[in-house]
Amino acid sequence: MLPLNHGRVGIEVSFEGDTPLSIPAQSKGKSKEIKELRQSKELITTPVKNQPKSALPSFPVGGADNQLDRLPPSCKLLDRYIRKLLMGGEQLTICMEKYIFNFEYQEMIGQEQINELLYQKQIGASVMSVYIRYLFHSWLVPKQMLTRFSFLCPHKMALPLTNNLEYNYKHFKTSQYIAEVLIANEKRKKVFLAPYNTGEHWVLIVINTDAKIVYYLDPMHGDFEDHSEMKRLFNFALTIYHSGDYNIKWIQIKCPRQTNNKDCGYSVLRFMKEIISHNKSTIPEMYFSDCRFNFYSQDQIDEIREEWSSYVFDHCT
């Protein structure tokens, strides 16, 4: 559904030089195959200027076609229409409205991010942010749960592995951002979902400010005590929010476990969806009774990939 005063524009795209574009036929239904691209104010293509060909993301070779043949349906659509549009180095720009992460910015989606989904690689903060946008518009808004849940931006939920000066600055700015989001929603007593990257690994931090509880969901079943800086980061933000009260309780949740070294991000996305779908402010230590899987099946991972692909294709094109 397009916002008010927005329109859809169909564009025929050619990928070979000097190839004439076809003249659209007057036909009904989906005979035009959904059109090559529908452009709105929310989605534009942005050329990457002065970027050498060697710097452009490349597609995997050797068995890639067979892998694409096994893609879920919406992922195939994404591959067929959107990825081809990005082969020249362009990017999709998706507006992340202020009410999602408490600040507005433009999310850039290029071949690298599309490939993360298509080839089920470890996902980055951009893919995660777009799925959060999907949860916001497809779950929180229609189910009237805007006063129940909020998100923290994945791009801000990691600390640099660099010198102490940069680390300390980023630590302060991240804690400040977390505290600002909590304070901005102080009257609503929300639950905050914060995907956090501990260093090439995603975990989910869930904050219940009213109960002064932080839930920790790690697809690798690691102990939050092994990440003292992460814990200090959130405790500092919560101390600011609670005006100096340091009585914060951390609880480790026995969530489904990942079976490889690349699916942590997909697991975290599924955790967020399951938490929202149960619409609870507390999480059982053994996790929700209907979600107590030893690990997520490929179908359950594909469900997340399908939702992301379908959202980008249907809602942003």
C-alpha positions in Angstrom: 0.0 0.0 0.0 1.4 3.4 -1.0 1.3 6.4 1.3 -1.0 9.2 0.5 -0.1 11.3 -2.6 2.4 8.7 -3.8 2.2 7.0 -7.2 3.6 4.0 -9.0 5.6 4.3 -12.2 6.4 1.3 -14.4 9.8 1.4 -16.2 11.0 -1.0 -18.9 14.7 -1.8 -18.3 17.2 -3.1 -20.9 20.5 -4.7 -19.8 22.1 -4.8 -23.2 23.5 -1.7 -25.0 21.5 -0.2 -27.8 18.6 -2.5 -27.2 15.2 -0.9 -28.0 12.7 -1.1 -25.2 9.5 -2.9 -25.9 6.2 -1.1 -26.3 3.9 -2.2 -23.5 0.8 -4.1 -24.7 -2.6 -3.2 -23.5 -3.3 -6.3 -21.4 -5.0 -7.2 -18.2 -3.9 -8.9 -15.0 -0.2 -9.8 -14.6 0.6 -10.5 -18.2 3.4 -7.8 -18.0 5.0 -9.9 -15.2 4.4 -7.3 -12.5 6.5 -4.8 -14.7 10.2 -4.5 -14.4 10.2 -1.8 -11.8 7.6 0.3 -10.0 9.1 3.4 -8.6 7.7 5.4 -5.7 8.9 8.0 -3.3 10.0 5.3 -0.9 12.3 3.5 -3.3 14.8 5.0 -5.8 17.9 3.7 -7.4 21.1 5.6 -6.6 24.1 5.2 -8.9 27.4 4.5 -7.1 29.6 7.2 -8.6 33.3 6.7 -9.5 33.3 3.2 -8.3 35.7 0.9 -10.2 34.4 -2.4 -11.5 36.7 -4.3 -9.3 35.0 -2.8 -6.3 31.5 -3.8 -7.3 30.1 -6.8 -5.4 30.4 -10.0 -7.5 28.0 -12.9 -7.7 29.2 -16.4 -6.4 30.3 -18.7 -9.1 30.4 -22.5 -9.3 27.0 -24.1 -8.5 25.3 -20.7 -8.1 22.6 -21.4 -10.7 21.7 -24.6 -8.9 21.5 -22.7 -5.6 19.2 -20.1 -7.2 17.0 -22.8 -8.5 16.2 -23.9 -5.0 15.3 -20.4 -3.8 11.9 -19.7 -2.1 9.5 -18.1 -4.6 9.8 -14.5 -3.4 13.6 -14.8 -3.4 13.4 -15.8 -7.0 11.4 -12.7 -7.8 13.9 -10.6 -6.0 16.7 -12.2 -8.0 14.9 -11.8 -11.3 13.8 -8.2 -11.1 15.7 -6.3 -8.4 19.1 -7.8 -8.4 19.4 -7.4 -12.2 18.7 -3.7 -11.8 21.6 -3.4 -9.4 24.2 -5.0 -11.7 25.6 -1.6 -12.8 26.4 -0.7 -9.2 23.1 1.1 -8.4 21.6 0.8 -4.9 18.0 0.8 -3.6 17.4 3.6 -1.1 14.8 2.8 1.5 13.6 5.5 3.9 13.8 4.4 7.5 11.3 6.7 9.2 12.1 8.3 12.5 9.5 6.4 14.4 11.2 3.1 13.7 14.6 3.8 15.4 14.0 7.3 16.8 15.9 8.9 13.9 15.5 9.0 10.2 18.0 7.8 7.6 18.3 6.2 4.2 19.0 2.5 4.1 21.2 1.5 1.2 20.5 -2.0 -0.4 22.9 -3.2 -3.1 24.1 -6.4 -4.6 25.9 -7.3 -1.4 22.8 -7.2 0.7 20.7 -9.0 -2.0 23.3 -11.8 -2.2 23.2 -12.2 1.6 19.5 -13.2 1.3 19.7 -15.1 -2.0 22.7 -17.3 -0.9 21.8 -17.4 2.8 25.0 -15.8 3.9 25.5 -14.2 7.2 23.4 -11.0 7.1 24.5 -7.5 8.0 22.9 -4.6 9.7 21.2 -3.3 6.5 19.3 -6.5 5.9 18.3 -6.7 9.5 17.1 -3.1 9.5 14.9 -3.7 6.5 13.3 -6.7 8.2 12.6 -4.6 11.2 10.9 -2.1 9.0 8.8 -5.0 7.7 7.9 -6.0 11.3 7.0 -2.4 12.1 4.7 -1.9 9.2 3.3 -5.4 8.9 2.9 -6.3 12.5 3.1 -3.3 14.9 1.0 -0.9 12.9 -1.9 -3.2 11.8 -2.1 -5.1 15.1 -2.0 -1.8 17.1 1.1 -2.7 19.0 3.0 0.5 18.6 2.7 1.2 22.3 4.1 -2.3 23.2 7.3 -2.6 21.2 10.2 -0.5 19.9 13.4 -1.3 18.1 17.0 -0.1 18.5 19.0 0.4 15.2 21.3 -2.6 14.4 23.8 -0.2 12.8 24.4 1.4 16.2 24.4 -1.9 18.2 28.1 -2.9 17.8 31.4 -1.6 19.1 34.5 -1.1 16.9 37.5 -3.4 17.4 40.0 -0.6 17.1 41.9 1.8 19.3 40.8 2.7 22.8 39.9 6.3 21.9 37.5 5.3 19.2 36.1 2.5 21.3 35.4 4.7 24.3 33.8 7.3 22.1 31.5 4.7 20.3 30.7 3.2 23.7 29.5 6.5 25.0 27.5 7.4 21.8 25.9 4.0 21.8 24.9 4.1 25.4 23.6 7.7 24.8 21.5 6.5 21.9 20.0 3.6 23.8 19.1 5.9 26.7 17.6 8.5 24.4 15.3 5.9 22.8 14.2 4.6 26.3 13.5 8.1 27.6 11.6 9.1 24.4 9.2 6.2 25.1 9.2 6.5 28.9 5.5 6.9 29.4 4.5 3.8 27.3 6.5 1.2 29.2 7.5 -0.6 26.1 9.6 -3.7 25.4 12.7 -2.8 23.3 14.2 -5.2 20.8 17.9 -4.6 20.2 19.8 -6.8 17.7 23.5 -6.6 18.8 26.6 -7.7 17.0 29.3 -9.1 19.3 31.8 -9.4 16.5 30.5 -11.3 13.4 27.8 -12.8 15.5 24.3 -11.5 16.2 22.4 -11.8 19.5 19.2 -10.3 20.6 18.9 -8.0 23.7 15.3 -7.5 24.9 14.8 -4.7 27.5 11.8 -4.5 29.8 12.4 -1.1 31.3 9.4 -1.4 33.7 10.6 -4.6 35.3 14.3 -3.6 35.0 15.1 -6.8 33.2 17.3 -7.5 30.2 16.7 -10.8 28.3 19.6 -12.3 26.4 18.9 -14.5 23.4 22.0 -16.0 21.8 21.7 -18.5 18.9 25.0 -20.0 19.9 23.9 -20.3 23.5 26.9 -18.3 24.7 26.8 -16.7 28.2 26.2 -13.0 28.4 28.9 -12.8 31.0 31.4 -13.5 28.3 30.5 -10.1 26.8 31.2 -7.8 29.7 31.5 -4.7 27.5 28.1 -5.4 25.9 26.6 -5.8 29.4 28.3 -2.6 30.6 26.9 -0.8 27.5 23.3 -1.6 28.2 23.6 -1.3 32.0 25.0 2.2 31.6 22.1 3.2 29.4 19.6 1.8 31.8 21.3 3.5 34.7 20.8 6.8 32.9 17.2 5.9 32.2 16.5 4.9 35.8 18.3 8.0 37.2 21.1 6.1 38.8 19.3 2.9 39.9 21.7 0.1 39.0 19.5 -2.8 40.0 19.3 -4.4 36.5 18.6 -8.1 36.2 19.9 -10.1 33.2 18.2 -13.4 32.2 19.5 -15.9 29.6 16.8 -17.4 27.4 17.1 -21.0 26.2 16.2 -20.2 22.6 16.6 -22.3 19.5 20.2 -22.9 18.6 21.8 -22.3 15.2 23.4 -25.3 13.5 26.1 -23.4 11.5 28.2 -20.3 11.5 26.0 -18.1 9.3 22.4 -18.3 10.5 22.7 -16.2 13.7 21.1 -13.1 12.0 18.1 -15.1 10.7 17.6 -16.6 14.1 17.6 -13.1 15.7 15.0 -11.9 13.2 12.8 -14.9 14.0 13.2 -14.3 17.7 11.9 -10.7 17.2 9.0 -11.9 15.2 8.1 -14.6 17.8 8.3 -12.2 20.7 6.1 -9.7 18.9 3.6 -12.4 17.9 3.2 -13.5 21.5 2.7 -9.8 22.5 4.2 -10.3 26.0 6.3 -8.1 28.0 8.1 -11.0 29.6 9.9 -14.0 28.0 9.9 -17.4 29.7 13.4 -18.6 30.6 12.7 -21.8 28.6 11.3 -19.6 25.8 7.7 -19.7 24.5 6.2 -23.2 24.8 5.1 -23.3 21.1 8.6 -22.2 19.9 10.8 -24.6 21.9 12.7 -26.0 19.0 16.3 -27.4 19.4 17.0 -25.4 16.2 15.2 -23.7 13.4 14.5 -25.8 10.3 15.4 -24.7 6.9 11.7 -24.0 6.2 11.7 -21.7 9.2 14.8 -19.8 8.0 13.3 -19.6 4.5 10.2 -18.1 6.0 12.3 -15.1 7.1 14.0 -14.9 3.8 10.7 -15.0 2.0 9.2 -12.2 4.1 12.2 -10.0 3.5 12.2 -10.6 -0.2 8.5 -10.2 -0.6 8.5 -7.0 1.5 11.3 -5.4 -0.6 9.6 -6.5 -3.9 6.0 -5.8 -3.1 6.1 -2.9 -0.7 9.1 -1.0 -2.0 8.8 -1.4 -5.7 
